[in-house]
Amino acid sequence: MPVSRTFKDRVGRGEFVITAEITPPLSADAADLKQIALPLKGVADAVNVTDAASSRVHMGALAAASLLASWDIEPILQMTCRDRNRIALQGDLVGAAALGIRNLLFLGGDDPKAGDQPDAKPVFDLDAVGLAETARRMRDQGTLPTGRAIAGKCDFLIGGVDAPIDPPAGWRPDRLAVKHKAGVEFVQTQFCMDASLLRRYIARLADAGLVPSMHYIVGIAPLASSKSARWMREKLFGTIIPDAIVARMEGAKDPVAEGIRICVELIAEFSTIKGISGVHVMSPRNQAAIPVLIRDAKAQLGRALGTPVPRI
């Protein structure tokens, strides 16, 4: 990789990381992707590249991730199970390794009926757990599941997704434990902007031995308005935004600035919770706020850009 300190290095050393996310444009011109990605260079510790997000066509994630790497922006390549069978997925994994793309995030993918081509046929030959197991075997044994040897090295860091909940009595993180056993080493979550709930949830993960052995990165968003906060809670499965935050947004004279302030405060608090390895900033409709938010958060944490975040 062209970066001097990798995402794997950072989480491996226990740094508090801040990652971001972009959706590649529907464009055959790399300059359009560069315009979106370049503001995050040297700001985010790594940048997720979504894979046909919302079941809509965009520039291919593997090509977009390779372009980011060529611009010294470390990518996290998202791969969904929705659109390709295991042969195509395995081929893309080999291709990612050949291109120097190490960070992978596996997820099922949105139903095509939710996109703009609802007649598209979903594949789901593998689920995210099966894909993680495949990537782990390719890395650790150097073979496909069939036993065929792979030339070269597939030096992957394998990621998965999660949605925190307020755990009831007796609850156990069985699904996450299955992912961890399959080879998932880091997790990025759906939006969760409730520190108290996270403390309770992470405590259960720790009881089950899942953290800190698995790096847990919490999804947050720089909210643009109280209306968008309510929409996210209602429409995006697993999203947690407390009423107090919605009320703050309602009373703000400048909601966009207030949304950034809320995130900066949350990042500082999340950094004190043992078992949380970082935050993942997502805001497809407010992309310009992401680098501002990350810069402010790093300043709050006492971290200069490009240097480690000390654990509080």
Secondary structure, 3 states (H helix, E strand, C coil): CCCCCCHHHHHHCCCCEEEEEECCCCCCCHHHHHHHHHHHCCCCCCEEECCCHHHCCCCCHHHHHHHHHHCCCCEEEEEECCCCCHHHHHHHHHHHHHCCCCEEEEECCCCHHHCCCCCCCCCCCCCHHHHHHHHHHHHHCCECCCCCECCCCCCCEEEEEECCCCCCCCCCCHHHHHHHHHCCCEEEEEEECCHHHHHHHHHHHHHCCCCCCCEEEEEECCCCCHHHHHHHHHHCCCCECCHHHHHHHHHCCCHHHHHHHHHHHHHHHHCCCCCEEEEEECCCCCCCHHHHHHHHHHHHCCCCCCCCCCCC
